[in-house]
Amino acid sequence: MSNEHFHFERFLPYPGNTLVKKLFKTPIVLYRLGLGKLLGNYILILSTTGRETGKAHRTPVEYFFHEGQYFIISGFGDQPDWYQNILADPRVTLQNGYERVCVTARPPQSDQEWEAVRLYLTHSPVGKLLKANYHEEQQGVNMLEQVKQWPALTFDPTDQPCPPPLEADLVWAWPLILLGMAFDITFWWLWRRKK
């Protein structure tokens, strides 16, 4: 089996539409509303330094935490801006609703780390998609060798400066949101009562 069968772009074409890209960033709003813990077991916010702007950029990404180590895979190959930003400056900030850590990104190096990536794929939606498309002989050692071609990252703690984490700066909006919901419920109840 050739490496091209395992290339992520085959299964997940990179979204060219600006609206679709914005939809992928929806978890950022939830984190800003203070709801990071609702997503924190599956989605983390990755803060990178823009390779052209030098400004902090935030991206929600699915992650896997195994034996005290974070792992992520770029589901769109090396095309996403966050991945290109990491190639230019590997210092990033990770936050999952429970903790914020300043780290340096790097590809997995040891067999144990690559095995963790394979485990990650076993449990991720991308991995389930791959399993549905391949036969049993493509699992095991062969799959592990193929996985080593993918854009996977793990992280080491660092004392160097990293991009600032995303703040829960929209928590103030909750009273307005709840007031709006109360208004909608009251309006709906009065309207139903009229009938």
ChimeraX attribute file (.defattr): number of C-alpha atoms within 10 A of each C-alpha:
attribute: neighborCount
match mode: 1-to-1
recipient: residues
	/A:1	10
	/A:2	7
	/A:3	11
	/A:4	11
	/A:5	14
	/A:6	16
	/A:7	18
	/A:8	20
	/A:9	16
	/A:10	12
	/A:11	15
	/A:12	13
	/A:13	11
	/A:14	17
	/A:15	13
	/A:16	8
	/A:17	8
	/A:18	8
	/A:19	10
	/A:20	11
	/A:21	12
	/A:22	9
	/A:23	9
	/A:24	13
	/A:25	16
	/A:26	12
	/A:27	21
	/A:28	21
	/A:29	14
	/A:30	17
	/A:31	26
	/A:32	15
	/A:33	17
	/A:34	18
	/A:35	16
	/A:36	22
	/A:37	16
	/A:38	14
	/A:39	17
	/A:40	19
	/A:41	15
	/A:42	15
	/A:43	21
	/A:44	30
	/A:45	27
	/A:46	22
	/A:47	26
	/A:48	29
	/A:49	24
	/A:50	19
	/A:51	17
	/A:52	8
	/A:53	8
	/A:54	12
	/A:55	13
	/A:56	19
	/A:57	21
	/A:58	23
	/A:59	19
	/A:60	22
	/A:61	20
	/A:62	19
	/A:63	21
	/A:64	21
	/A:65	15
	/A:66	13
	/A:67	7
	/A:68	5
	/A:69	13
	/A:70	18
	/A:71	22
	/A:72	21
	/A:73	23
	/A:74	18
	/A:75	21
	/A:76	18
	/A:77	18
	/A:78	18
	/A:79	13
	/A:80	14
	/A:81	14
	/A:82	22
	/A:83	20
	/A:84	16
	/A:85	21
	/A:86	20
	/A:87	14
	/A:88	14
	/A:89	17
	/A:90	18
	/A:91	25
	/A:92	28
	/A:93	27
	/A:94	25
	/A:95	20
	/A:96	22
	/A:97	18
	/A:98	10
	/A:99	10
	/A:100	16
	/A:101	16
	/A:102	22
	/A:103	20
	/A:104	20
	/A:105	23
	/A:106	16
	/A:107	17
	/A:108	19
	/A:109	11
	/A:110	9
	/A:111	11
	/A:112	10
	/A:113	18
	/A:114	21
	/A:115	17
	/A:116	21
	/A:117	26
	/A:118	21
	/A:119	15
	/A:120	20
	/A:121	20
	/A:122	15
	/A:123	11
	/A:124	16
	/A:125	12
	/A:126	17
	/A:127	15
	/A:128	12
	/A:129	14
	/A:130	17
	/A:131	15
	/A:132	9
	/A:133	10
	/A:134	11
	/A:135	9
	/A:136	7
	/A:137	10
	/A:138	13
	/A:139	14
	/A:140	10
	/A:141	11
	/A:142	11
	/A:143	14
	/A:144	17
	/A:145	15
	/A:146	19
	/A:147	19
	/A:148	17
	/A:149	12
	/A:150	19
	/A:151	18
	/A:152	21
	/A:153	22
	/A:154	23
	/A:155	22
	/A:156	13
	/A:157	14
	/A:158	14
	/A:159	9
	/A:160	10
	/A:161	11
	/A:162	21
	/A:163	20
	/A:164	18
	/A:165	20
	/A:166	20
	/A:167	12
	/A:168	16
	/A:169	12
	/A:170	13
	/A:171	14
	/A:172	11
	/A:173	11
	/A:174	12
	/A:175	10
	/A:176	10
	/A:177	11
	/A:178	11
	/A:179	12
	/A:180	12
	/A:181	12
	/A:182	12
	/A:183	12
	/A:184	12
	/A:185	12
	/A:186	12
	/A:187	12
	/A:188	12
	/A:189	11
	/A:190	11
	/A:191	10
	/A:192	9
	/A:193	8
	/A:194	7
	/A:195	5
